[in-house]
Amino acid sequence: DTISEIMTVGDTEIWEFDNLSGVMHPMHMHLVFFQVLDRQPLDGSGNPTAVPVPPDALEAGWKDTVRVMPNERLRVIARFDDYTGLYPYHCHILEHEDIDMMRQFQVDRPCDGDANLDGVIDVNDISFVLFRLGNPCPIPGCEGDANWDGVVDVNDISYVLFRLGNPC
């Protein structure tokens, strides 16, 4: 039930998976692709025993599941661009999935009302909505869509006025 990581659409994060067990764990993150940065051997207490090494050629591409070897730290980099909501990440060992050994991460959208995505809700957001009016909402930023309904329209101006003066 614990949400262990919270990020905003567009965030790029580096995650570390430490495996202090004696078996390989295939780690999987839902609805996000990532790239392996490096692997580093660990002792039984989780302390590094050597410098990190970059991935081999077979791991150079985009992944949604990756092997974490016994007594190893694996670092991946992921950009959370496409989806908002609550998603699991977990080991793909069947017995672990069957007993719900999963953790959750949450991807939030940027601050509602901040049409120009500058971190402040102000009159500049109204100008930005007017500038973008009638243009389809671009993904991932959705600039101009202050109420996050997928359309840049006059409702966004009303929403900025409603939110005006509220901090992001």
Disulfide bonds with the S-S distance in Angstrom:
Cys137-Cys142 1.64
